[in-house]
Amino acid sequence: MTTTARSPVTLLLLAVILGSCQLNLSAQARSQITQAPFCIDGYFYPSGWMGDADYGTKYVQFNDQWKANCHSIPCVKVTYLPGPKSWAGVYWQFPDGNWGDQAGRNIAGARKLVFWARGERGGELVTFKVGGVNQKRYRDSLERVLGPVALKTEWQAYEIDLVGTDTSSVIGAFAWVASATGNPEGLTFYLDDICFK
C-alpha cells in the first residue's frame, strides 16, 4: 500500500479552505438565532394557509396592509366565509411557505408572544397558537394554544405564555384558526403588533 505525501503548501491550503467552510457554517447557524424581543414582520410570513384558505381568496380575504382603525398602521384584516372544510386558518411561517421541509428559526429569550386583536362586530370566535407544525421532517419545537377567544370590537392585547417551552426551532410563529361552528355566518377580525417578548 502506498501513501501520497502532501506538500506543506497543499496542507496549508486545505487548512485555510476547511477553516473558511467552518466559519461560513458558524455564521449561517448564528443567522438563524433571533433574540427576543422582536415583532414577527420580516421574520415570519403569513404563507401557511389552511382549511378553506386552501381555496385561496374564495373563502378567506387577507390584507396585511389595512390602514383603517388599526392599533398601529398598517394592521391585518381577515375575512372568512365558511366553505366546504368548515374551518380556516393562516400560519406565519419561517422560511416563507415552510411546512417542515426546512428547519425553523431559533428564538432566544422569548417568554411570551403578545398580539393585539379586535372583531368587526364583537363575539367572533378565534383560536390563536404558537407552533404546532409537525407533519414533515422538521417540526416546531413547541405548541401553545389560546382560545377560542371571543373578540371585542375594541383593540385588546392577548398573550400566549412561552415560559418553559423549547423555542429552538420555530416554524409556525403564530396562527389564527376559525371554524364555521363558532362563526356560522363567517367573521371579520383584525390583528396587529404580533411580537415575541
VOMAR-600308 format. One line per field, with one value per atom (N, C-alpha, C): residue number from 1; residue in one letter; atom name; x, y, z. Coordinates in nm, 4 decimals, padded with zeros to 6 digits. Layout:
% VOMAR-600308
resi (NUM|...)
resn (a|...)
name (CA|...)
px (X|...)
py (Y|...)
pz (Z|...)
END
This chain:
% VOMAR-600308
resi (1|1|1|2|2|2|3|3|3|4|4|4|5|5|5|6|6|6|7|7|7|8|8|8|9|9|9|10|10|10|11|11|11|12|12|12|13|13|13|14|14|14|15|15|15|16|16|16|17|17|17|18|18|18|19|19|19|20|20|20|21|21|21|22|22|22|23|23|23|24|24|24|25|25|25|26|26|26|27|27|27|28|28|28|29|29|29|30|30|30|31|31|31|32|32|32|33|33|33|34|34|34|35|35|35|36|36|36|37|37|37|38|38|38|39|39|39|40|40|40|41|41|41|42|42|42|43|43|43|44|44|44|45|45|45|46|46|46|47|47|47|48|48|48|49|49|49|50|50|50|51|51|51|52|52|52|53|53|53|54|54|54|55|55|55|56|56|56|57|57|57|58|58|58|59|59|59|60|60|60|61|61|61|62|62|62|63|63|63|64|64|64|65|65|65|66|66|66|67|67|67|68|68|68|69|69|69|70|70|70|71|71|71|72|72|72|73|73|73|74|74|74|75|75|75|76|76|76|77|77|77|78|78|78|79|79|79|80|80|80|81|81|81|82|82|82|83|83|83|84|84|84|85|85|85|86|86|86|87|87|87|88|88|88|89|89|89|90|90|90|91|91|91|92|92|92|93|93|93|94|94|94|95|95|95|96|96|96|97|97|97|98|98|98|99|99|99|100|100|100|101|101|101|102|102|102|103|103|103|104|104|104|105|105|105|106|106|106|107|107|107|108|108|108|109|109|109|110|110|110|111|111|111|112|112|112|113|113|113|114|114|114|115|115|115|116|116|116|117|117|117|118|118|118|119|119|119|120|120|120|121|121|121|122|122|122|123|123|123|124|124|124|125|125|125|126|126|126|127|127|127|128|128|128|129|129|129|130|130|130|131|131|131|132|132|132|133|133|133|134|134|134|135|135|135|136|136|136|137|137|137|138|138|138|139|139|139|140|140|140|141|141|141|142|142|142|143|143|143|144|144|144|145|145|145|146|146|146|147|147|147|148|148|148|149|149|149|150|150|150|151|151|151|152|152|152|153|153|153|154|154|154|155|155|155|156|156|156|157|157|157|158|158|158|159|159|159|160|160|160|161|161|161|162|162|162|163|163|163|164|164|164|165|165|165|166|166|166|167|167|167|168|168|168|169|169|169|170|170|170|171|171|171|172|172|172|173|173|173|174|174|174|175|175|175|176|176|176|177|177|177|178|178|178|179|179|179|180|180|180|181|181|181|182|182|182|183|183|183|184|184|184|185|185|185|186|186|186|187|187|187|188|188|188|189|189|189|190|190|190|191|191|191|192|192|192|193|193|193|194|194|194|195|195|195|196|196|196|197|197|197)
resn (m|m|m|t|t|t|t|t|t|t|t|t|a|a|a|r|r|r|s|s|s|p|p|p|v|v|v|t|t|t|l|l|l|l|l|l|l|l|l|l|l|l|a|a|a|v|v|v|i|i|i|l|l|l|g|g|g|s|s|s|c|c|c|q|q|q|l|l|l|n|n|n|l|l|l|s|s|s|a|a|a|q|q|q|a|a|a|r|r|r|s|s|s|q|q|q|i|i|i|t|t|t|q|q|q|a|a|a|p|p|p|f|f|f|c|c|c|i|i|i|d|d|d|g|g|g|y|y|y|f|f|f|y|y|y|p|p|p|s|s|s|g|g|g|w|w|w|m|m|m|g|g|g|d|d|d|a|a|a|d|d|d|y|y|y|g|g|g|t|t|t|k|k|k|y|y|y|v|v|v|q|q|q|f|f|f|n|n|n|d|d|d|q|q|q|w|w|w|k|k|k|a|a|a|n|n|n|c|c|c|h|h|h|s|s|s|i|i|i|p|p|p|c|c|c|v|v|v|k|k|k|v|v|v|t|t|t|y|y|y|l|l|l|p|p|p|g|g|g|p|p|p|k|k|k|s|s|s|w|w|w|a|a|a|g|g|g|v|v|v|y|y|y|w|w|w|q|q|q|f|f|f|p|p|p|d|d|d|g|g|g|n|n|n|w|w|w|g|g|g|d|d|d|q|q|q|a|a|a|g|g|g|r|r|r|n|n|n|i|i|i|a|a|a|g|g|g|a|a|a|r|r|r|k|k|k|l|l|l|v|v|v|f|f|f|w|w|w|a|a|a|r|r|r|g|g|g|e|e|e|r|r|r|g|g|g|g|g|g|e|e|e|l|l|l|v|v|v|t|t|t|f|f|f|k|k|k|v|v|v|g|g|g|g|g|g|v|v|v|n|n|n|q|q|q|k|k|k|r|r|r|y|y|y|r|r|r|d|d|d|s|s|s|l|l|l|e|e|e|r|r|r|v|v|v|l|l|l|g|g|g|p|p|p|v|v|v|a|a|a|l|l|l|k|k|k|t|t|t|e|e|e|w|w|w|q|q|q|a|a|a|y|y|y|e|e|e|i|i|i|d|d|d|l|l|l|v|v|v|g|g|g|t|t|t|d|d|d|t|t|t|s|s|s|s|s|s|v|v|v|i|i|i|g|g|g|a|a|a|f|f|f|a|a|a|w|w|w|v|v|v|a|a|a|s|s|s|a|a|a|t|t|t|g|g|g|n|n|n|p|p|p|e|e|e|g|g|g|l|l|l|t|t|t|f|f|f|y|y|y|l|l|l|d|d|d|d|d|d|i|i|i|c|c|c|f|f|f|k|k|k)
name (N|CA|C|N|CA|C|N|CA|C|N|CA|C|N|CA|C|N|CA|C|N|CA|C|N|CA|C|N|CA|C|N|CA|C|N|CA|C|N|CA|C|N|CA|C|N|CA|C|N|CA|C|N|CA|C|N|CA|C|N|CA|C|N|CA|C|N|CA|C|N|CA|C|N|CA|C|N|CA|C|N|CA|C|N|CA|C|N|CA|C|N|CA|C|N|CA|C|N|CA|C|N|CA|C|N|CA|C|N|CA|C|N|CA|C|N|CA|C|N|CA|C|N|CA|C|N|CA|C|N|CA|C|N|CA|C|N|CA|C|N|CA|C|N|CA|C|N|CA|C|N|CA|C|N|CA|C|N|CA|C|N|CA|C|N|CA|C|N|CA|C|N|CA|C|N|CA|C|N|CA|C|N|CA|C|N|CA|C|N|CA|C|N|CA|C|N|CA|C|N|CA|C|N|CA|C|N|CA|C|N|CA|C|N|CA|C|N|CA|C|N|CA|C|N|CA|C|N|CA|C|N|CA|C|N|CA|C|N|CA|C|N|CA|C|N|CA|C|N|CA|C|N|CA|C|N|CA|C|N|CA|C|N|CA|C|N|CA|C|N|CA|C|N|CA|C|N|CA|C|N|CA|C|N|CA|C|N|CA|C|N|CA|C|N|CA|C|N|CA|C|N|CA|C|N|CA|C|N|CA|C|N|CA|C|N|CA|C|N|CA|C|N|CA|C|N|CA|C|N|CA|C|N|CA|C|N|CA|C|N|CA|C|N|CA|C|N|CA|C|N|CA|C|N|CA|C|N|CA|C|N|CA|C|N|CA|C|N|CA|C|N|CA|C|N|CA|C|N|CA|C|N|CA|C|N|CA|C|N|CA|C|N|CA|C|N|CA|C|N|CA|C|N|CA|C|N|CA|C|N|CA|C|N|CA|C|N|CA|C|N|CA|C|N|CA|C|N|CA|C|N|CA|C|N|CA|C|N|CA|C|N|CA|C|N|CA|C|N|CA|C|N|CA|C|N|CA|C|N|CA|C|N|CA|C|N|CA|C|N|CA|C|N|CA|C|N|CA|C|N|CA|C|N|CA|C|N|CA|C|N|CA|C|N|CA|C|N|CA|C|N|CA|C|N|CA|C|N|CA|C|N|CA|C|N|CA|C|N|CA|C|N|CA|C|N|CA|C|N|CA|C|N|CA|C|N|CA|C|N|CA|C|N|CA|C|N|CA|C|N|CA|C|N|CA|C|N|CA|C|N|CA|C|N|CA|C|N|CA|C|N|CA|C|N|CA|C|N|CA|C|N|CA|C|N|CA|C|N|CA|C|N|CA|C|N|CA|C|N|CA|C|N|CA|C|N|CA|C|N|CA|C|N|CA|C|N|CA|C|N|CA|C|N|CA|C|N|CA|C|N|CA|C|N|CA|C|N|CA|C|N|CA|C|N|CA|C|N|CA|C|N|CA|C|N|CA|C|N|CA|C|N|CA|C|N|CA|C|N|CA|C|N|CA|C|N|CA|C|N|CA|C|N|CA|C|N|CA|C)
px (00.0852|00.0000|00.0888|00.0560|00.1365|00.0565|00.1249|00.0613|00.1224|00.0399|00.0878|00.1211|00.2427|00.2828|00.2299|00.1799|00.1291|00.2308|00.2472|00.3434|00.2879|00.3752|00.3290|00.2364|00.2588|00.1733|00.0329|00.0249|-00.1061|-00.1808|-00.1111|-00.1744|-00.2228|-00.1426|-00.1816|-00.3058|-00.3088|-00.4240|-00.5501|-00.5384|-00.6536|-00.7031|-00.6109|-00.6496|-00.7243|-00.6781|-00.7454|-00.8855|-00.9002|-01.0323|-01.1275|-01.0795|-01.1658|-01.2042|-01.1094|-01.1392|-01.2425|-01.2324|-01.3287|-01.4680|-01.4749|-01.6053|-01.6671|-01.5835|-01.6342|-01.6860|-01.6145|-01.6611|-01.7933|-01.8091|-01.9351|-02.0490|-02.0250|-02.1302|-02.1680|-02.0684|-02.0974|-02.1792|-02.1463|-02.2208|-02.3648|-02.3839|-02.5198|-02.5989|-02.5350|-02.6048|-02.6452|-02.5520|-02.5843|-02.6972|-02.7045|-02.8060|-02.9471|-02.9605|-03.0925|-03.1411|-03.0542|-03.0931|-03.1437|-03.2643|-03.3229|-03.3523|-03.3020|-03.3149|-03.4422|-03.5268|-03.6430|-03.5942|-03.6625|-03.7937|-03.7815|-03.8815|-03.8942|-04.0366|-04.0836|-04.2145|-04.1930|-04.2924|-04.2700|-04.2637|-04.3087|-04.2998|-04.1552|-04.1327|-03.9982|-03.9191|-03.9673|-03.9025|-03.9837|-04.1158|-04.2086|-04.3114|-04.3688|-04.4513|-04.5871|-04.6968|-04.8314|-04.8608|-04.7861|-04.7926|-04.8581|-04.8859|-04.9393|-05.0910|-05.1533|-05.2996|-05.3552|-05.4596|-05.5127|-05.6643|-05.7191|-05.8639|-05.9241|-06.0319|-06.0950|-06.0006|-05.8970|-05.7994|-05.7196|-05.7198|-05.6540|-05.7116|-05.8351|-05.9002|-05.8657|-05.7726|-05.7317|-05.8318|-05.8530|-05.9358|-06.0859|-06.1239|-06.2674|-06.3376|-06.2712|-06.3315|-06.2580|-06.1322|-06.0534|-05.9925|-06.0220|-05.9561|-05.8595|-05.7370|-05.6295|-05.5595|-05.5632|-05.4998|-05.4067|-05.2756|-05.1809|-05.1321|-05.2020|-05.1713|-05.2938|-05.3840|-05.5061|-05.4694|-05.5388|-05.4989|-05.6094|-05.7281|-05.8387|-05.8548|-05.8621|-05.8857|-05.7897|-05.6609|-05.5576|-05.5075|-05.4480|-05.3779|-05.2536|-05.1782|-05.0710|-05.0724|-05.0544|-05.0743|-04.9465|-04.9590|-05.0810|-05.1087|-05.2271|-05.2620|-05.3126|-05.3537|-05.4026|-05.5540|-05.6221|-05.7671|-05.7924|-05.8715|-05.9050|-06.0560|-06.1049|-06.2467|-06.2564|-06.3394|-06.3573|-06.5045|-06.5380|-06.6724|-06.6609|-06.7307|-06.7137|-06.7369|-06.6472|-06.6546|-06.6701|-06.6289|-06.6526|-06.5812|-06.4688|-06.3964|-06.4451|-06.5236|-06.5857|-06.4865|-06.3641|-06.2674|-06.1576|-06.0858|-05.9748|-05.8736|-05.7543|-05.6505|-05.5310|-05.4426|-05.3186|-05.2059|-05.0957|-04.9718|-04.8756|-04.8053|-04.6900|-04.5696|-04.5013|-04.4001|-04.2600|-04.1601|-04.0217|-03.9606|-03.8901|-03.8951|-04.0344|-04.0524|-04.1800|-04.2307|-04.3522|-04.4130|-04.3630|-04.2918|-04.2311|-04.3313|-04.3600|-04.4445|-04.3611|-04.2290|-04.1423|-04.0387|-04.0255|-03.9191|-03.7850|-03.7879|-03.6663|-03.6780|-03.5641|-03.5622|-03.6225|-03.6755|-03.7341|-03.6299|-03.6771|-03.5911|-03.5735|-03.4521|-03.4228|-03.4494|-03.5506|-03.5854|-03.5320|-03.4403|-03.3759|-03.4427|-03.4679|-03.5148|-03.6628|-03.7419|-03.8859|-03.9601|-04.0333|-04.1139|-04.2637|-04.3002|-04.4408|-04.4512|-04.5632|-04.5980|-04.7179|-04.7048|-04.8107|-04.8631|-04.9954|-05.0542|-05.1809|-05.2269|-05.3498|-05.4521|-05.5786|-05.6849|-05.8157|-05.9022|-06.0391|-06.1288|-06.2574|-06.3552|-06.4300|-06.4844|-06.5636|-06.6945|-06.7634|-06.8935|-06.8880|-06.7843|-06.7755|-06.8334|-06.7723|-06.8206|-06.7602|-06.6745|-06.6093|-06.5219|-06.5320|-06.4553|-06.3343|-06.2168|-06.0927|-05.9946|-05.9266|-05.8215|-05.6865|-05.5920|-05.4588|-05.3568|-05.2447|-05.1440|-05.0043|-04.9077|-04.7657|-04.7196|-04.6546|-04.6039|-04.7135|-04.6766|-04.7730|-04.7557|-04.6598|-04.6313|-04.5485|-04.6047|-04.5371|-04.5605|-04.5830|-04.6166|-04.5001|-04.3865|-04.2767|-04.1465|-04.0351|-03.9051|-03.8718|-03.8873|-03.8615|-03.9932|-03.9880|-04.1103|-04.0906|-04.2021|-04.1963|-04.1541|-04.0714|-04.0248|-04.1226|-04.2347|-04.3352|-04.4726|-04.5746|-04.7115|-04.7871|-04.8335|-04.9153|-05.0389|-05.1549|-05.2824|-05.3558|-05.4195|-05.5039|-05.6408|-05.7425|-05.8771|-05.9527|-06.0714|-06.1154|-06.1452|-06.1102|-06.1287|-06.2463|-06.3361|-06.4455|-06.3938|-06.3744|-06.3168|-06.4164|-06.3641|-06.4450|-06.4202|-06.5014|-06.4842|-06.3689|-06.3266|-06.2129|-06.0851|-05.9744|-05.8466|-05.8146|-05.7720|-05.7299|-05.5995|-05.5147|-05.3892|-05.4146|-05.3534|-05.3588|-05.2158|-05.1957|-05.0623|-05.0686|-04.9687|-04.9522|-04.8240|-04.8366|-04.7239|-04.6289|-04.5002|-04.3991|-04.2975|-04.3191|-04.2249|-04.2195|-04.0979|-04.0798|-04.0901|-04.1105|-04.1194|-03.9835|-03.9701|-03.8489|-03.8700|-03.8005|-03.8157|-03.6947|-03.6299|-03.5085|-03.5376|-03.6600|-03.6951|-03.8406|-03.8615|-03.9970|-04.0225|-04.1111|-04.1528|-04.2767|-04.3781|-04.5024|-04.5062|-04.4667|-04.4558|-04.5913|-04.6916|-04.8231|-04.9245|-05.0433|-05.1517|-05.2851|-05.3811|-05.5206|-05.5983|-05.7028|-05.7914|-05.9326|-06.0248|-06.1676|-06.2499|-06.3648|-06.4487|-06.5890|-06.6573|-06.7969|-06.8851|-06.8445|-06.9236|-06.9331|-06.8209|-06.8210|-06.8631|-06.8568|-06.8863|-06.9665|-07.0925|-07.1681|-07.1889|-07.1902|-07.2067|-07.0736|-06.9644|-06.8334|-06.7938|-06.6816|-06.6340|-06.5315|-06.5158|-06.4079|-06.3401|-06.2088|-06.1350|-06.0017|-05.9342|-05.8116|-05.7025|-05.5768|-05.4609|-05.3546|-05.2744|-05.1685|-05.0611|-04.9405|-04.8296|-04.8097|-04.7805|-04.7577|-04.6086|-04.5767|-04.4360|-04.3987|-04.2766|-04.2180|-04.1536|-04.1785|-04.1218|-04.0633)
py (-00.1188|00.0000|00.1238|00.2170|00.3381|00.4560|00.5517|00.6747|00.7903|00.8892|01.0057|01.1137|01.1597|01.2661|01.3989|01.4795|01.6113|01.7172|01.8116|01.9179|02.0099|02.0806|02.1770|02.2827|02.3221|02.4235|02.3681|02.2418|02.1787|02.1664|02.1228|02.1087|02.2438|02.3474|02.4809|02.5287|02.5033|02.5412|02.4680|02.3384|02.2610|02.3159|02.3506|02.4050|02.5365|02.6215|02.7502|02.7284|02.6354|02.6072|02.5514|02.4532|02.3934|02.4960|02.5790|02.6838|02.7812|02.8174|02.9091|02.8477|02.7172|02.6484|02.6464|02.6199|02.6150|02.7510|02.8588|02.9933|03.0239|02.9833|03.0074|02.9318|02.8061|02.7273|02.7910|02.8397|02.9042|03.0305|03.1081|03.2309|03.1980|03.0910|03.0508|03.0072|02.9311|02.8858|03.0047|03.1025|03.2197|03.3010|03.3051|03.3883|03.3362|03.2084|03.1511|03.1792|03.2309|03.2623|03.4064|03.4233|03.5566|03.5822|03.6918|03.7248|03.8061|03.7597|03.8385|03.9551|04.0694|04.0922|04.1333|04.0909|04.1353|04.1039|04.1802|04.1538|04.0678|03.9870|03.8813|03.9303|04.0519|04.1023|04.1010|04.0409|04.0327|03.9129|03.8462|03.7257|03.6002|03.6142|03.5056|03.5615|03.4729|03.5177|03.4476|03.5214|03.4621|03.3781|03.2681|03.1857|03.0498|03.0125|02.8801|02.8781|02.8840|02.8868|02.7463|02.7331|02.6010|02.5963|02.4758|02.4568|02.5211|02.5972|02.6659|02.7676|02.8092|02.9017|02.8350|02.6999|02.6287|02.6688|02.7169|02.7575|02.9010|02.9618|03.0983|03.1988|03.3046|03.4158|03.3925|03.2741|03.2457|03.2514|03.2014|03.1982|03.2847|03.3142|03.3942|03.5128|03.6316|03.7515|03.7979|03.8260|03.8586|03.9835|04.0896|04.2153|04.2596|04.2473|04.2847|04.4290|04.5064|04.6487|04.7350|04.6860|04.7581|04.8826|04.9940|05.1199|05.1881|05.1291|05.1931|05.1322|05.2180|05.1768|05.0658|05.0858|04.9908|05.0267|04.9299|04.9596|05.0406|04.9975|05.0767|05.0443|05.1451|05.1302|05.0754|04.9769|04.9068|04.7912|04.7318|04.6126|04.5065|04.3936|04.2827|04.2750|04.2697|04.2470|04.1092|04.0282|03.8939|03.8809|03.8328|03.7986|03.6524|03.5768|03.4350|03.4038|03.3455|03.2942|03.1427|03.0677|02.9221|02.8563|02.7623|02.6863|02.5381|02.4522|02.3077|02.2404|02.2960|02.2343|02.2837|02.3903|02.4446|02.4998|02.5257|02.5918|02.6513|02.7467|02.8074|02.8628|02.8866|02.9463|02.9847|03.0619|03.1031|03.1001|03.0349|03.0361|03.1399|03.2093|03.2903|03.1964|03.1699|03.0647|03.1187|03.0390|03.0615|02.9280|02.9246|03.0228|03.0331|03.1296|03.1537|03.0241|02.9820|02.8620|02.7306|02.7328|02.6121|02.5337|02.4105|02.3200|02.2109|02.2305|02.1333|02.0735|02.1258|02.0802|02.1414|02.2499|02.3167|02.3430|02.3626|02.3904|02.5274|02.5435|02.6709|02.7659|02.8769|02.9802|02.9544|02.9699|02.9560|03.0912|03.0969|03.2221|03.2172|03.3056|03.3064|03.4088|03.3688|03.4619|03.4951|03.4276|03.4594|03.3968|03.4793|03.4304|03.4351|03.5103|03.5168|03.5742|03.5458|03.6106|03.6999|03.8270|03.9252|03.9756|03.9918|04.0469|04.1222|04.2046|04.2804|04.2303|04.2261|04.1792|04.2489|04.2579|04.3061|04.2460|04.2375|04.1876|04.3020|04.2746|04.3765|04.4058|04.2992|04.3158|04.2788|04.2062|04.1557|04.0156|03.9309|03.7941|03.6937|03.7384|03.6456|03.5481|03.4198|03.3177|03.2747|03.3001|03.2699|03.2048|03.1029|03.0381|03.0860|03.1098|03.1557|03.0565|03.0444|02.9490|02.9884|02.9329|02.9402|02.7963|02.7674|02.6327|02.5374|02.4085|02.3055|02.2516|02.3039|02.2472|02.1212|02.0043|01.8800|01.7627|01.7892|01.6804|01.6313|01.7003|01.6627|01.6429|01.6391|01.6099|01.7039|01.8346|01.9331|01.9691|01.9905|02.0161|02.1358|02.2000|02.3022|02.2362|02.3048|02.2515|02.2823|02.3462|02.3781|02.3884|02.3873|02.4184|02.4722|02.5947|02.6570|02.7166|02.6994|02.7411|02.8343|02.9359|03.0283|03.0323|02.9939|03.0092|02.8795|02.8921|03.0087|03.1311|03.2461|03.3747|03.4451|03.5027|03.5856|03.7293|03.7760|03.9089|04.0193|04.1333|04.2532|04.3509|04.4528|04.5493|04.6454|04.6583|04.7434|04.6589|04.7215|04.6529|04.6042|04.4791|04.4227|04.3469|04.3523|04.2769|04.1355|04.0384|03.8981|03.8476|03.7457|03.6877|03.5370|03.4723|03.3279|03.3037|03.2386|03.2142|03.1117|03.1446|03.0543|03.0088|03.0450|03.0058|02.8527|02.7990|02.6545|02.5809|02.6535|02.5868|02.5875|02.5021|02.4929|02.5742|02.6850|02.7713|02.7608|02.6454|02.6281|02.6064|02.5690|02.5506|02.5910|02.7163|02.7684|02.7872|02.7051|02.7146|02.8029|02.7711|02.8481|02.9367|03.0623|03.1533|03.1929|03.1991|03.2478|03.1965|03.1631|03.1226|03.1623|03.1878|03.2009|03.0880|03.0416|02.9382|02.9746|02.9676|02.9927|02.8841|02.8528|02.7464|02.7972|02.7230|02.7540|02.7265|02.6337|02.6035|02.7267|02.7931|02.9114|03.0382|03.0367|03.1562|03.1152|03.0705|03.0137|03.1107|03.2401|03.3379|03.3967|03.3426|03.3971|03.5048|03.5685|03.6721|03.7604|03.8785|03.9694|04.0131|04.0043|04.0480|04.1073|04.1687|04.2435|04.2011|04.2020|04.1663|04.2740|04.2916|04.3924|04.3624|04.4133|04.4107|04.2716|04.1744|04.0360|04.0226|04.0097|04.0213|03.9174|03.8649|03.7841|03.8775|03.8512|03.9354|03.8482)
pz (00.0000|00.0000|00.0000|-00.0882|-00.0954|-00.0453|00.0112|00.0559|-00.0202|-00.0475|-00.1187|-00.0178|-00.0202|00.0715|00.0183|00.1070|00.0675|00.1076|00.0212|00.0496|00.1568|00.2282|00.3298|00.2717|00.1474|00.0831|00.0624|00.0169|-00.0040|00.1275|00.2322|00.3640|00.4173|00.3975|00.4415|00.3669|00.2366|00.1543|00.1992|00.2286|00.2788|00.4123|00.5001|00.6309|00.6154|00.5249|00.5016|00.4466|00.3505|00.2909|00.3952|00.4736|00.5765|00.6823|00.7222|00.8207|00.7692|00.6414|00.5798|00.5771|00.5427|00.5406|00.6799|00.7822|00.9197|00.9637|00.9274|00.9619|00.8937|00.7673|00.6957|00.7601|00.8010|00.8675|01.0003|01.0767|01.2046|01.1841|01.0816|01.0527|01.0147|00.9355|00.8977|01.0205|01.1094|01.2306|01.3160|01.3292|01.4098|01.3482|01.2151|01.1494|01.1741|01.2097|01.2354|01.3775|01.4632|01.6009|01.6052|01.6553|01.6675|01.8144|01.8653|02.0071|02.0320|02.1234|02.1649|02.2494|02.2471|02.1843|02.0372|01.9580|01.8200|01.7740|01.6769|01.6158|01.4917|01.4546|01.3556|01.2114|01.1822|01.0446|00.9978|00.8809|00.8257|00.8740|00.9786|01.0299|00.9980|00.9982|00.9656|00.8672|00.7835|00.6710|00.6731|00.6494|00.6548|00.5302|00.5178|00.3972|00.4191|00.5440|00.5739|00.5782|00.4608|00.4529|00.4686|00.5525|00.5888|00.5757|00.5715|00.5678|00.4443|00.4628|00.3497|00.2846|00.3554|00.2974|00.1856|00.1812|00.0708|-00.0648|-00.0654|-00.1903|-00.2291|-00.1558|-00.1858|-00.1336|-00.2097|-00.1620|-00.1803|-00.2225|-00.2357|-00.1002|00.0025|00.1360|00.2387|00.2128|00.3065|00.2329|00.2821|00.2321|00.3415|00.3002|00.3947|00.3442|00.4237|00.3850|00.4985|00.4769|00.5828|00.5684|00.4838|00.4691|00.4984|00.5831|00.6181|00.6996|00.6737|00.7380|00.8189|00.8245|00.8965|01.0358|01.1366|01.2755|01.3204|01.2940|01.3367|01.4759|01.5416|01.6667|01.6342|01.5326|01.4717|01.3225|01.2397|01.0950|01.0309|00.9371|00.8982|00.9937|00.9796|01.0555|00.9574|01.0096|00.9276|00.9390|00.8242|00.8221|00.7609|00.8318|00.7858|00.7769|00.6640|00.6496|00.6081|00.6793|00.6498|00.6316|00.5161|00.4886|00.4818|00.5677|00.5721|00.4364|00.4047|00.2803|00.3089|00.2156|00.2285|00.3445|00.3909|00.5020|00.6383|00.6390|00.7614|00.8633|00.8218|00.9087|00.8211|00.8770|00.8043|00.9034|00.8546|00.9376|00.8534|00.9132|00.8473|00.9496|00.9132|00.9920|00.9367|01.0259|00.9903|01.0012|00.8891|00.8828|00.8523|00.8935|00.8533|00.8155|00.6988|00.5909|00.5302|00.4433|00.3765|00.3119|00.3486|00.2901|00.3474|00.4578|00.5152|00.6005|00.5598|00.6383|00.7058|00.7120|00.7779|00.6863|00.5651|00.4758|00.5150|00.5902|00.6371|00.7873|00.8505|00.9945|01.0228|01.1415|01.1826|01.2377|01.2916|01.3481|01.4987|01.5471|01.6897|01.7555|01.8426|01.9100|02.0528|02.0825|02.2144|02.3059|02.4292|02.5312|02.5302|02.4485|02.4416|02.5587|02.6329|02.7444|02.7142|02.6100|02.5693|02.4289|02.3647|02.2385|02.2679|02.2353|02.2624|02.1284|02.1183|01.9968|02.0329|01.9406|01.9570|01.8564|01.8972|01.8075|01.8417|01.7416|01.7624|01.6561|01.6863|01.5903|01.5241|01.4092|01.3384|01.4111|01.4588|01.5261|01.6733|01.7138|01.8511|01.8591|01.9388|01.9564|01.8597|01.7686|01.6773|01.7572|01.7272|01.7998|01.7168|01.7712|01.7007|01.7986|01.7513|01.8282|01.7751|01.8659|01.8284|01.8814|01.8114|01.8572|01.8152|01.8869|01.8533|01.8346|01.7218|01.6966|01.6528|01.6468|01.6088|01.4680|01.3907|01.2586|01.2821|01.2481|01.2873|01.1922|01.0646|00.9731|00.8871|00.8880|00.7989|00.8768|00.8042|00.8652|00.9798|00.9569|01.0620|01.1287|01.2593|01.3360|01.4271|01.4598|01.5635|01.6943|01.7698|01.8979|02.0115|01.9789|02.0811|02.0159|02.1003|02.0583|02.1784|02.1663|02.2698|02.2039|02.2679|02.2092|02.3053|02.2490|02.3253|02.2588|02.3356|02.2804|02.2676|02.2027|02.1247|02.2120|02.1559|02.2210|02.1554|02.2353|02.1824|02.1732|02.0515|02.0320|02.0620|02.1015|02.1231|02.0093|01.9994|01.8914|01.9182|02.0435|02.0767|02.0722|02.0384|02.0404|02.1805|02.1897|02.3177|02.2988|02.4005|02.3980|02.4499|02.3832|02.4248|02.4334|02.5156|02.5204|02.5345|02.4754|02.4858|02.5639|02.6782|02.7681|02.7067|02.6998|02.6448|02.7488|02.8750|02.9805|02.9881|02.9876|02.9973|02.8651|02.7539|02.6241|02.5544|02.4559|02.3750|02.2477|02.2345|02.1171|02.0235|02.0232|01.9433|01.7948|01.7601|01.6186|01.5987|01.5629|01.5444|01.3945|01.3415|01.2008|01.1921|01.2732|01.2759|01.3985|01.3818|01.4966|01.5513|01.4639|01.5053|01.4049|01.4534|01.3644|01.4243|01.3374|01.3790|01.3118|01.3814|01.3275|01.3677|01.2714|01.2986|01.2309|01.2891|01.2340|01.2041|01.1189|01.0878|01.2085|01.2943|01.4141|01.5034|01.5254|01.6106|01.5395|01.4064|01.3264|01.2030|01.2209|01.1080|00.9919|01.0209|00.9130|00.8688|00.9191|00.8885|00.9875|00.9634|01.0549|00.9856|01.0416|01.0047|01.1335|01.1350|01.2535|01.2112|01.3075|01.2806|01.3785|01.3305|01.4109|01.3973|01.5011|01.4941|01.5976|01.5716|01.6682|01.7297|01.6448|01.6888|01.7211|01.8489|01.8915|01.9974|01.9853|02.0920|02.1924|02.3213|02.4265|02.5357)
END
